[in-house]
Amino acid sequence: MSDENNIPPNQEDYDEDNDYVIEEEDLAEPEGEPAEVIFENGKGYAASEDADKLSQQGFYGTRIEGNRLELEPVELLHLIERKRVTVKTSSGNSVGSDYIVSELLEEDPDLWVSYLVFRDLRSRGYAVRKGFGRGIGFRVYARGDRPGAANAKELVYVLKEGVPISLGDLDLVTQTAVSSRKSLVFALVDQNGEVNFYKVAQSTLRNRSGDE
């Protein structure tokens, strides 16, 4: 049912130049001082002033009480890599990516794999948000659409090379995409950390008499 990379059939290579691509993210060094973020309870939190700065730099985080910005771990790792934030614990200790990954590793052993996919999508110019369970890692938005003001166009399911997806999980994520009227994309991360994307198409099997 699957090929040598454990990817199901009926798929086509992900086209990074299709209509869903937004303008490529600005990869230049940011001007001014980086924003300050507190890492606690597995997420990053920026105060109101720094929250505005990060939001203006491109679709990061979710606004919460007090106009603060709540950042998912992959967003936080990305902002650290791009030198747009400095991170401290609630006790005031400065920390980096290694600390955050080690703190969350037991709860989310695939955090780094998910981050590689998130970083690749952002580098291609996509606006990206966390998925909503059922194996869906991320939601990806169309050209010009802003998260919160529009719905995502694609759902991304993250796979690791050598770890197959079961037929039950495949059916579940396919049905999830169909019911939400979104395209389904598999992101396959190989052992070298390279990411490849595959669009998944649903098909109906029929026997020779034409019955499903």
C-alpha positions, 0 to 999 in steps of 0.5 A, a space after each residue: 500500500 505504500 512505497 519505499 518511503 512509506 508514502 501512500 500512492 495517489 499523490 503528486 509532488 508539492 509545487 512550491 510555486 503554486 497559487 498558495 504561496 505568499 511572498 517569501 519571508 524576509 530573511 534579513 537580520 531584523 532592525 533594532 533590539 530583539 523582542 523579549 520572550 518569557 518561556 513558561 509552561 511549554 510556550 513563549 509569551 511576549 508583552 504587549 509592546 514586543 507582541 506588536 513588533 513580532 506580529 508586524 514581522 509576520 504572522 507569529 503567535 496568538 493574542 491573549 489576555 493583556 494584549 500579550 502574544 503566545 508563541 508555539 514552541 516551533 514559532 519560538 524556535 524559529 524566532 530564536 534562530 532568526 535572532 528576533 527574540 531573546 528568551 528567559 525563563 520565569 526566574 530570569 535565566 537566559 535560555 536558547 533552543 537547546 534548553 527549550 527542546 530538552 524541556 519539551 522532549 518528553 512531552 513531544 519527542 517529535 518537536 524538532 522534526 515538526 520544527 524542520 517542517 515549520 521552518 521549511 514552510 516559512 522559508 518558502 513564504 507560507 503563513 503557517 499555524 499549528 494544526 488541530 489534532 488527529 495527526 495534522 501538524 500545521 495549517 497553511 494559508 493562501 496567498 495574501 490571507 492572514 491567519 485569523 481573518 481567513 481559513 487555511 487552504 491546506 493541512 500538513 501531516 508530518 511523517 518521519 522517514 522509516 515510520 509508516 502511516 497506518 491505513 487507519 490514520 491515513 483514512 482519518 487524516 484524509 477524511 479530516 481534510 475532505 470534511 474541512 474542504 482543505 487540501 492534504 499535504 504530507 511532509 516527509 522528513 528524512 534522516 538527514 533532516 531534509 523535508 519533502 512535500 507530497 500532495 495527497 489525493 483521495 480515490 475510490 476503489 471499485 471492483 470490475 463490476 463497478 461496485 465500490 
